[in-house]
Amino acid sequence: MSATPGTPATAGETSATALPRGVTLWPLQPHRDERGSFAELYRQNWATGIEPRQWGLLATEANVLRGMHVHPRHDEFIAVTAGRLFVALKDLRPRSPSYLQAAPLLLTGEIPALLTLPRGVAHGFYAHTSCSVLIAATAYYDPTDDLGCLWSDPDLGIDWPCRDPQLSARDRDAPPLASLVAAVARADPGLEPGVADGR
Ligand SMILES: Cc1cn([C@H]2C[C@H](O)[C@@H](COP(=O)(O)OP(=O)(O)O[C@H]3O[C@@H](C)C(=O)[C@@H](O)[C@H]3O)O2)c(=O)[nH]c1=O
């Protein structure tokens, strides 16, 4: 399946979508019957390159935007279990072949998938509807490993599906992308675990 540049790919049409290096979208297999469905979410032997230390459950109301955030020192994966979530990505790793590449994605509870977010790839979540999102992280929560920039900075190159989203005070007052680019370059997150980056 194809996706036009600027059009968010959905979990069902990932292969043709240019995602930043190391960002992967793994379809999950729901086993449905008359009672509902069951899908495995995590197996240690899946080659996601991510070994969670912490799991979080994010509940977010419709028209809420969280981001843009980036973690220089830990990786995450997320799975939307209910609702429709627009995910914006921006690669801020100076040594990445997809440095400064942006990508939009649409995740829904109906098409379950696991999205990996390597350290140094900035991300923002916009909830079209109320959403429930599982977030696994390779490190315990550390607010100093959660940097951000203003979601609406035009230099992000993100075509957000919203004009006036609800934001946290921190996200509303976030610095421009240029400041975040410099901060992430100083932190030098390298490439994601499991991918040789010459170090
Ligand atoms: C992320 C996180 C937050 N918290 C707490 C801190 C605070 O009281 C409350 C809400 O945290 P925040 O305001 O930072 O949440 P939020 O603004 O939603 O931040 C999140 O945005 C998305 C895009 C991500 O990628 C996450 O990693 C995280 O950065 O939850 C934890 O206890 N553990 C955690 O792992």
The ligand as an SDF file (V2000), in Angstrom:
LIG
                    3D

 35 37  0  0  0  0  0  0  0  0999 V2000
    6.2790   10.0680   31.3200 C   0  0  0  0  0  0  0  0  0  0  0  0
    6.0280    9.9020   32.8250 C   0  0  0  0  0  0  0  0  0  0  0  0
    5.3260   10.8590   33.5340 C   0  0  0  0  0  0  0  0  0  0  0  0
    5.1160   10.7100   34.8510 N   0  0  0  0  0  0  0  0  0  0  0  0
    4.3330   11.7320   35.5740 C   0  0  0  0  0  0  0  0  0  0  0  0
    4.9690   13.1110   35.6260 C   0  0  0  0  0  0  0  0  0  0  0  0
    3.7470   14.0230   35.6430 C   0  0  0  0  0  0  0  0  0  0  0  0
    3.2990   14.1680   36.9690 O   0  0  0  0  0  0  0  0  0  0  0  0
    2.7000   13.2570   34.8770 C   0  0  0  0  0  0  0  0  0  0  0  0
    2.5430   13.7390   33.4530 C   0  0  0  0  0  0  0  0  0  0  0  0
    3.8500   13.7760   32.8590 O   0  0  0  0  0  0  0  0  0  0  0  0
    4.1650   14.7090   31.6130 P   0  0  0  0  0  0  0  0  0  0  0  0
    3.4610   16.0030   31.8000 O   0  0  0  0  0  0  0  0  0  0  0  0
    5.6310   14.7260   31.4220 O   0  0  0  0  0  0  0  0  0  0  0  0
    3.4460   13.8830   30.4660 O   0  0  0  0  0  0  0  0  0  0  0  0
    3.4370   14.1750   28.9120 P   0  0  0  0  0  0  0  0  0  0  0  0
    3.5000   15.6400   28.6630 O   0  0  0  0  0  0  0  0  0  0  0  0
    2.3190   13.4170   28.3480 O   0  0  0  0  0  0  0  0  0  0  0  0
    4.8350   13.5670   28.4310 O   0  0  0  0  0  0  0  0  0  0  0  0
    4.8830   12.4250   27.6410 C   0  0  0  0  0  0  0  0  0  0  0  0
    4.6910   12.8170   26.2820 O   0  0  0  0  0  0  0  0  0  0  0  0
    4.8000   11.7740   25.3500 C   0  0  0  0  0  0  0  0  0  0  0  0
    4.7390   12.4000   23.9810 C   0  0  0  0  0  0  0  0  0  0  0  0
    6.0210   10.9490   25.5760 C   0  0  0  0  0  0  0  0  0  0  0  0
    6.7670   10.6010   24.6890 O   0  0  0  0  0  0  0  0  0  0  0  0
    6.2900   10.5680   26.9930 C   0  0  0  0  0  0  0  0  0  0  0  0
    7.5660    9.9290   27.1040 O   0  0  0  0  0  0  0  0  0  0  0  0
    6.2600   11.7890   27.8140 C   0  0  0  0  0  0  0  0  0  0  0  0
    7.2660   12.6790   27.3540 O   0  0  0  0  0  0  0  0  0  0  0  0
    3.0970   11.8850   34.8970 O   0  0  0  0  0  0  0  0  0  0  0  0
    5.5920    9.6340   35.5410 C   0  0  0  0  0  0  0  0  0  0  0  0
    5.3810    9.4840   36.7800 O   0  0  0  0  0  0  0  0  0  0  0  0
    6.2810    8.6620   34.8740 N   0  0  0  0  0  0  0  0  0  0  0  0
    6.5150    8.7620   33.5330 C   0  0  0  0  0  0  0  0  0  0  0  0
    7.1650    7.8500   32.9330 O   0  0  0  0  0  0  0  0  0  0  0  0
  1  2  1  0
  2  3  2  0
  2 34  1  0
  3  4  1  0
  4  5  1  0
  4 31  1  0
  5  6  1  0
  5 30  1  0
  6  7  1  0
  7  8  1  0
  7  9  1  0
  9 10  1  0
  9 30  1  0
 10 11  1  0
 11 12  1  0
 12 13  2  0
 12 14  1  0
 12 15  1  0
 15 16  1  0
 16 17  2  0
 16 18  1  0
 16 19  1  0
 19 20  1  0
 20 21  1  0
 20 28  1  0
 21 22  1  0
 22 23  1  0
 22 24  1  0
 24 25  2  0
 24 26  1  0
 26 27  1  0
 26 28  1  0
 28 29  1  0
 31 32  2  0
 31 33  1  0
 33 34  1  0
 34 35  2  0
M  END
$$$$
